[in-house]
Amino acid sequence: QVQLVESGGGLVQPGGSLRLSCTASGISTSVLGMGWYRQAPGKERELVATITGDGMTIYAPSVKGRFTISRDNAKNTIYLQMNSLKPEDTFTYYCNAEVVLDSMGYRDYWGKGTLVVVSS
């Protein structure tokens, strides 16, 4: 079965850095876009950054210049390097992948999330 597993979350002080990782497994076809989203309790999930197989990226304005998304296509893995972290970055971060189906359609898969807390 397709699974996405995130890691790298934790507690960090303002101004600090973390690197999140997400590896997709159980994929017999291929992965198109992958990305990071974040969500606070009771709030809508919001885009952080996405990356295509060709390396094209999109960032939320709130993280642009501080966060960097990267991708290892051979490993179906993406990373999110988070620098200059702010308390406003405190969310659960979720990994997303667009997976090609056997029918050549597409389906979004989500990881279970990793918590990032930015606090003094």
Rosetta blueprint (number, residue, H / E / L):
1 Q L
2 V L
3 Q E
4 L E
5 V E
6 E E
7 S E
8 G L
9 G L
10 G E
11 L E
12 V E
13 Q L
14 P L
15 G L
16 G L
17 S L
18 L E
19 R E
20 L E
21 S E
22 C E
23 T E
24 A E
25 S E
26 G L
27 I L
28 S L
29 T L
30 S L
31 V E
32 L E
33 G E
34 M E
35 G E
36 W E
37 Y E
38 R E
39 Q E
40 A L
41 P L
42 G L
43 K L
44 E L
45 R L
46 E E
47 L E
48 V E
49 A E
50 T E
51 I E
52 T L
53 G L
54 D L
55 G L
56 M L
57 T E
58 I E
59 Y E
60 A L
61 P L
62 S L
63 V L
64 K E
65 G L
66 R L
67 F E
68 T E
69 I E
70 S E
71 R E
72 D E
73 N H
74 A H
75 K H
76 N L
77 T E
78 I E
79 Y E
80 L E
81 Q E
82 M E
83 N L
84 S L
85 L L
86 K L
87 P H
88 E H
89 D H
90 T L
91 F E
92 T E
93 Y E
94 Y E
95 C E
96 N E
97 A E
98 E E
99 V E
100 V E
101 L L
102 D L
103 S L
104 M L
105 G L
106 Y E
107 R E
108 D E
109 Y E
110 W E
111 G L
112 K L
113 G L
114 T E
115 L E
116 V E
117 V E
118 V E
119 S L
120 S L
